[in-house]
Amino acid sequence: MMKNILIIALIFLASCNSNKQQTELKVMTYNIRLDVKSDAENQWANRKDFLLSQIKFYEPTVFGTQEGRPNQIEDLTNGLKNYNYIGHGRDGANKGEYSAIFYDKTKVKFSNVNTFWLSETPEKMSLGWDASYPRICTYGLMTVLNSDEKIWVFNTHLDHKGAEAQLKGMELIETEIKKVNTQNYPVILTGDFNVEPNSKLISKLKANFNDTKELANTNVFGSDGTFNGFKFHEPITRRIDYIMISKNANLEIKKYAVLTDSKDLKYPSDHFPVFVQIQLN
């Protein structure tokens, strides 16, 4: 009798440990730098293999990308066999830069997928406010497989010059979040916001979102800055890439890191990826 009770207890503990593993998410945001010949030795062809191996090593459950052109999205798709993605190019369909969201299809799935433009006419290809380029946001409702856990994931790349476009674009994203999140699920917002933490935009965003770096407390690793400009021998100080979570989210941030990996004195992108480990409670 005692032996049977012990066996049952061990099975129960194993089940608990398995469920715990299923509730951990690894989230990344990564501006992979567009494929452009003027980058010379830092062209995509020279760094894509290292970038792919970096992603494979950290194994994010889901990661938002910025600046990926169609051929780069194809390279990521071909090189990351466990991953699918959602999103389309900012010039429509498979044209222009993506704000794609890649996800490990063995761990999560997506529904309610959409991409909209950050402009006065978000439903169609358009340039918003004082932006230098068309900007988009891609989102979807992520479900953790073998569970009832659902989280909205939004990913964007705000304009690098237009201050009004940055503020209005983020306001539009928050409006869209409120419109679709009728069930009050947690929201993860990733992206290259092109502003630093002391900006007006981040201050306003913090009314509804928390910065995962702050939530990680002392378990923070890597550089403060996220934009390196391919300048290996210079200090990295500009922090413009973020992973934010909604204040209603019952999510525990276990770790936060800015990943400064390099090879042969070269970075895989002109931005460092931001990486967080999340525990679903």
N, C-alpha and C positions, 0 to 999 in steps of 0.2 A: 504493500500500500504506500509506504513512504517513498519507495523507488518511483512509483507512478506519479506521485505528487511532485517529486523532484524533476522528472522529465517534463511534466506540464509547465512547471515554473520556468525551465530553461527555454522551452518553446515560446512562452509568453515574452520573456526577455529578448529573445532573438527577434520576435515580431516588433517589439517596441523599438529596438535599434534600427530595424529596417525602415520603419515609419519615420524615424527621426532623420535618416539620411534623405528621404524623399522630400522633407520639408526645408532642406537647405538649397538656396539658390545662389549662383554666382552670376553677377551682373557686371557688364563692361560697357563703356562707351569709348569709341575709337574713331578719331578722324584719321583716315588712312592716307590722306594726301592724294589728290587727283593725279592721274597719269598724264604727265606733261613732259615733253622732250627737253624743255629748258632747265629741268632739274639735273641734267647731265648725269653725273655719277650716282645721283639719288633718284634716278628714274625708277618707275614702278618695276620694270623688268629686273632691275638689279637688287631689289629689296623684297619682292613679293614672297619669295620662298622663306626668308627669315621671318617675315610678318606672319605667314601662315603657320610656321612652326611655333611661334610665340603663342598664337591663339590656341593651337592644339595642346600646348603644355599647360596653360591655365584653365582650359576647359570651361569657359563660361557657359552657363545655361542659356543665357540670352545676351546679345550685345548689339547696341545701336552703332551704326556706322555713319560717317559723314564723308562727303566728297567723292565717294566711289563712282566712277564712270561705268558704263555697261560692261566693258571688258574686264574691269576690276571685280565687279559683282560676279561675273562669270567665273573668274579665277578663284574667288572665295568659295563659290558654290562647288566647283570641281575639286578644290583642295580640301574642303571640309565635309567629308562624306556623311557625317551624322547630322548635318545642319540643313535646314530650309530657311527661306527668308520671306519677308513681306515688304511691299513697297514698290514704287516705280520712280522713274527719273523726273527731275523738276521741269524738263522740257516736254513732258508727256510720254506715257508708255515707257519704252526702253530707250529713252533719250535724255542726255544730260546727267548731272550728278544725282545720286540717290541719297536719301536718309533712311536707308534700309535697316530693318531689324532682323538679325539672324538668330535662330534658336535651335537648340538641340532637340531634334524631333523624337529622340528616345526618352525625353524627360518632360517636355511640355508640348502643347499645341496652341494654335491661335485661331480666333474667330473674330467676327465684327471688324474686319480689317478695312482701313481707309487711309488715303493720303490726301492732304489738302494744301493749298497754297497760302502762304502768309501774306495776305493782301486784302483789299476791300472786296475782292471777288474770289473767295477761297475755293469755290467749286470748279474753277477753270484756271488754266495756265495763265499766270499774271505776275506782274511786278508790283510789289507793295510799297507804298509811302516813299521814303527816300532811299530805298534799298539799291545797292549796286547790281545785284543779281536776283533772279527769282529764288525764293526760298520756300521750302516745304516742310511739312511735318507728317510723319507716318506713325500710325498707331494700330493697336489691336488688343483684344481681350485674351490674355494668356491663361490657360488652364494647366495646372500641374497634373500630370498623368497619375492615375490611380489615387486621385483625391478630389475633393470638392473645392480646392483652393483656386480662386480666380483673382487675377491682378491685371489692371490696365497698364500697358507699356506704351509710352509716347517717346518719340525720338525726333530731334530736329537739329538744324544748323542755322543759327541766326546770322543776319548780315554782319559783315565785318566793318562796315563804315556807317551805315544809316542808323543814327541813334533812335529816331522815331520808329523806324522799321523794327528795330530790336524790341522796343517797349510795346508797340502795337502788336507785333508778332507774338510775343509771349502772352499778352492779354487775350489774343485770339485763341491760342492754345488752351489757356485756362477756361475760356468760354466753352470750347469744344469738350473739354474734360467734364465740365458740369452738365453739358447736354447729354453726353452718352453714359455717364456714370450714375445711372438712376438707382442702382443697387448699392451705391456707396462702397464699392470695392476699393482696395488699396490701389494707388497709382504710383508707378515708377516713371520718372521723367529723366531722360538722358539726352546729352547733346553737347555740341560746341556752341556755347552762348556768345562767344566773342566779347565778353565783359568779365571784369574781375570781381572778387567777392564784395568789395566796398562800393559797388555800383548801385545806382537807383533801381535797376532791373532786379538784381538779386534781393535787395531790401524789400521790394514789393512782392516778389515771388515767395518770400519767407512768411507771408501772411497765411499761406495755404500749404507750403511745402517745407520740409526740413532738409538740410544739407547732410548727406550721409557721412561726410568727413567729420562733422561735428558730433554726429551720433555715435561714431566709432570710438569716441573718447581717446584713450591712450593707445588703442590698437591701430595706429596709423603708420604707414610705411611709405618711403620713397620721397621723391621731390615734392616741394610745395607747388612749383610751377608745372604746367602741363604742355605749354607750347615751347618747343625747342628750336624750331626753324632750321633743323639739320645742323645746328652749330654745336658741335660736340665739345669744344673747349671753352664754351662760355656758360656762365651761370644761368640756370633756368628759373625765372621768377614769375612769369605771367601764368596765372591760373585762370583758364577760360573754358575748361571742360568739366562737366558736372554730372553727377547722379543724384537726383533729388527724389524724395518719397513724400507722399501726401501725409498730412498731419494725422489723419484718421487711421493711417495704416498700422495694423498690429504686426509690425515687422521689426525684428531686432537686427541691427547692423553689427555684425561680429568683427568684421575687418574692413579696412579701407586702404587702398594702395594706389600710388601713381607708379606705373611700371616703366622703369628707365632702362630696360634691357638694350644692349648694343652688341654689335659684332664688327670686329676690325675697325673700331673707332667710328662706326656709323650706326645711326638709328634706323629702325624700320619705317618710320614716318616722321613728319615734322611736328607731330603731336605725340605725347605719351598717352597710352590708354589708361583710363581710370577703372579700377576694379574694386568691387565690394562683394563681401560674402554676407548673405542675409539668412536669418533664421525665421521661418514662418511660425508664429505662435498660434 
